[in-house]
Amino acid sequence: MSGPDDRAAAAKGALAGAPAPRRAAAPMAQVLRWLPIFAFLVFALSGGGRVAGSDEVTMLELARAILRGHVDVPVGATLDGPDGRHYTKNAAGQAVLSLPLVAAAEGAALLARFDEGRRRLAVRFITSFFNAVVTALLLAAFYLFARMLGTGSGPALLASLMLGFTTPLWPYAKSFMAEPLQALGLLLTLLGATAARKLPKGEAIAGLGILLAVSAKLSMLPLALACVSPMIGLRFRRWLSPLQGLILALAGHAIYNWVRFGTPFETGYGAQASASAFTTPLLVGLYGLLLSSGKGVMWFAPALWLAPIGWRKMRRDPAPPAPREGAPLGWNSTGAARVASRGIAAAWAVGLYLYARFQHWAGDGSFGPRYLIPLLPLAFLMVALALEGATRARRFAIAVLIAAGLFVQIGGVSIYFGAQMREAGDYPYTLALDDPRFMNESHWNPAFSPIAGHWKMLIRNLGEHVRGDAPRLDLANPAGSRLGVDEADQARLLHGFDFWWTYLIYAGFPPGPVAAVALLLAGLAAFAASKLWRAYRLETRGP
């Protein structure tokens, strides 16, 4: 086992910019390797293999357009530019990052010689796993950050798994929405800003985080600035990397806007980007985002009830100079938690104020509190601290909250949120988005909570499958709608499950080979879980 001299050498080497001794770094490196692999395999196994939401579809169409040298997209959730072409209001950051995957998908569909409709479905299938990669990387970054704040490997790993599988990050890992990328950007920004006070070049991570978050969505700018606030007081030269990331992100937006609208200042959001869109009473929006039955983050991510405990610990900064398993990269965590807590508080305060007053605070057409998804990893740093040194009573509460979080996400993962909205009568929309009665029952009435709605459909659909009543898709006109299937198939899919392997069987693929591929993924996930457990045990015992 490593002794005090080893840890001291590691700390001295890290602060001088040198790598830590191999013996101290290897166990954590193994966890950081197998955690994202395990997470990706689970996300891939539970993936939907579909890109169906309006924002998702136009984002994918933008990526396909960029591959062909332009940014106009087919008409849909679009607006017309001065040249009469159609453009998505979405930022281009995620579309650009997904280009290698989209290009591979296009190439695979071309080699398979699919017709246009099936080619689009194949491209959507492959591209739908983009966020599985992003979210898996996010969990690895979260684990490293939690360890850097002084938590032991056990609480850090448990908090990472809770973040990935007991919050809406899991359903969003199935989507092609930009929220996971925004979350990764904000987490890296705070990680880098915190590390900048301890390690040379730590601010470069903050610069990368700002670039990712702001490129993914311009409204992330105030949140990213809040996350970089722990760097206040450092010399100007330490700010160069964050400034470079910010400048690159803003330049990308300006060029993209110029190409679409002939001016760098038109984002495509129109009135939604002005003060006139922030009309919701603050207390109404706060209640809606935090506690409402339809969108309250405290119900969709129940482990957040532990956050106040972790916040008090962070403010008292209880982290020891060297956790018993050895600090990552020789990091001395004293003071880091207090520094990080300032960025967390600033980001959540800015985010809640910004979105609580937004006219469309609920971010509808999504599962749970869409606009708060990017802030979840920051809050779970507090959860990680709350897990450290838990009493027997708190351990019982933690187990209950984990079970509750899994219950919520299993419903959200098994049933596509669009299907639940159709079943509830919320979609197609019958009221304008700015109507105060828009989705009133689903937002505020517990009897119509989407959490309950997903589970009602899950239980009903499971019973139908057991009776041999699974949907059968015709795929008669796969290119004829935004969803890639016609109205008749959409109605049938209300009785299906939102997994790629079930969709393939519904579409008439042989169940045997499809089940074999799914079982192979499950076996690989089990193998990765065993390797992750072994790495964790090695880290807790020491080399």
Phi, psi and omega in degrees: 000151181283142180254186181301324181295321178296316181293321179296318179296321179296315180296316180297318181293320181293316181292338177269001179091002181267154179292151178289159176305143185301323183299321183281328187276331190301313182301316179293323178300323178294318177297316181293340176278313188275337178298308179292329177295313178300313182298315180300316182296321177292316178299321180292318179297321183267007182293157180270340181065024183223150171235107192232327181295153184300316178294322179296314183297314181291329175296317178295318179297326177295316178299317178296323179293318180299323177300333182260006172090019176213174182236000175282149186231165177299152181299142180176240174278067189227173171224157184273135175274176180296341179269004179084358178274168185258137182225144173278148176278352180294147173293162187265356187304310182292322179301319180293314181295331182273000184305315179302319180291318179296319178298318178297321179295316178298318180296319179296317179295324179293317179296327180284351179057043176287155170286174188301316182296312181288331176297318179295319178296321180294318178296319177297319181302308184291317183294334184297345181268005179302312183288341173297321177291313182300313183291325176296317177296323178300318181294324177295316178297322179296315180301314180299317181297315180300320178293323179294336178276358175104001178285151176290167183295326179297302177300323180295317180291317179298317179297323178297315180292323176296318177299318184283331190233359176238017176229168179295357173303328180295304176302324181287336175293342177275349189261178170247026176284163186271355185299317178300322178293321175298317180298316178298318180298315180294320180296315179295325178298312180292320178300312181294320180295323177289317182292335182300334179278351186240322188237145174298141177068010177300331182293341178296327176295320177298320178298318177296317180298315178299317179301314181294310186295310184288327177293326180290325179197128185296331180291352174286349184304307180296328178289321178295321178296323176295321181291334180272358184300334176300347179277354180302131182104344177281160181296155185303321183298334178287345180270357186297317180296311175301322179294321178297317177299318180295316181297317178298318180296314181293323177296320177299316177298317183297315180296316180298317179295320180297317180295322182282313192238001178078010177211142180285353188256358178261116183269343184097350180274346175056234183296335180294342179264008182248171181297336182294344180273355184252075187244353181289131175305136188305314183293326177296313180295320179296315178298318180299314183288327186264318193231352182296151183291337184266335185220000186296122184295335180290339176266325181281339176226074190302333181297345178296343176295344177276346188302319179302325178296314179294326179297316179298321178296318181296320181291328176278347180051067183278359188297132180285160178301329179214108177305156189297335179272359183099132183284146179295132177056026180071018184295134171264110191277357181301125178089343184293319181297319179295319178297313181296326182299329179293318178293320178298312181298317181295316182295316180293322179296315179295314182297315181295318180294318182296311187274334179294330181267354181290141182303321181253053187304332186282346182055051189294167191078040185198171177260117177074199186280083187308317187287344179264355180304316181297341182268349184300314180300326179295316180294327182287347169297324175291322177299319179300319178294326180292333179285336182292126177064034183293140174285172179299318179296319180290325178297323176295316179298321179298316179299319179296316182292324176296315179298318180296318179296318177297320179301313181297314186287327178300320175296316182290331180279326186280328183242125179297134185298330177295324177293319178296320178296320177295316181298322181282350182084011180280339181222138001297147183297137176252347178238155177294151182299332181268005176288130182298343179265004183300122180049037186302313183294315182293331180282320195242338186264114181304333180294340180246024180299135176301331178299312178293322180298318178297318182288327176299316178292321181299313181295316179298313183294324177297316178299319179296320179293320179299325179279002180083021184256034181293152180296154173232121184266141177272327185050040182291329183218068186295341179262006190271000179208169179300323182284346182088357175226155184280179185299322181295316179292325177299319178295321179295324184289349172297341181253018181246180177250149188268062176231145183299325183287328175288322178299319179298319179292318177302326183277000175102006176291149180301126183298327184299303179298323179296314179296325180295319179294317179298317179294325176298315177299318179297319178295319177296321178296320178296319177297315179297322178297320179294321178292321178296316179298318179296318179296320178297315180297322178295321181291320181289327180277333186089155182290000000 
